[in-house]
């Protein structure tokens, strides 16, 4: 499987992610061509090589005509824009998930609902291009799974649309819940809301780099110069390598399904595998007092990562489930065979 690992020692922003993907081999002309499928005017994508400390990197900027975008946009406006675009279904779906999660985080931080969140004028255009460009870049490179390092929090205060806010900004802090973070001592905004939304939504795991054969490394530059560290984000692209047998911790998610047609079991199993499950099993359980009342229990196993827990829960969304329980048992990992298995009892 082709994967991308984002190493973020100095932080992450939407333009840094897009730049790292371009530097890792995503064709810039193809990226521009895909982004032009957005029904959005008054912007231009500019890329150049820069130096950050002792390192070269690619810097990507979204240059915007502020007169072309005088109004704020709500989540519904952004989702409608994506739906009207000529982008592929996979890119539209990923970008919509990122923006929905960003809106949910901002809503929680400001005590409102996702539908009442406003993405502010020029910043909204920048975010739309950054988020969509990251999704397009991953698609152009053929990346099937995203992994990310721990993210540095930063510190201090910054000016925002609502006045001075602490770093990380409240919306960013919400997005980082459940993800490993580090304090590097740098007093600056290191992870932007857009960068946090992209990585925490798309990542299957967070922390150490998975075993992989590296084919390309891309460097995406940030705008500011930071004290003591080059402001770059690295993207490693390559093929996964199966880990050797041994003990590991997995995420096991269980739920009870109530009154679902057996014909829907197979689509459910497929969806759980697509959400990252290593194994899926269903078994019927007789409830006390009625031996004929039998309800299947769905179990999934996945790698221990915050994003995978959300994905496993998302795999069950929309089904008649009676709560979802998660635990992280340790088990012995045998050499894995690359095939899907589903068990019923």
Helices and strands as residue ranges (DSSP letters): E 2-7, H 14-23, H 28-35, E 43-52, E 55-64, G 66-68, E 73-74, H 75-84, H 89-110, G 114-116, E 118-119, H 121-141, E 145-148, E 151-152, E 157-160, E 163-166, H 170-175, E 181-182, H 193-202, E 203-206, E 212-221, E 232-240, E 246-257, G 262-264, H 265-274, E 279-287, E 290-303, H 306-316, E 321-327, E 330-333, E 342-344
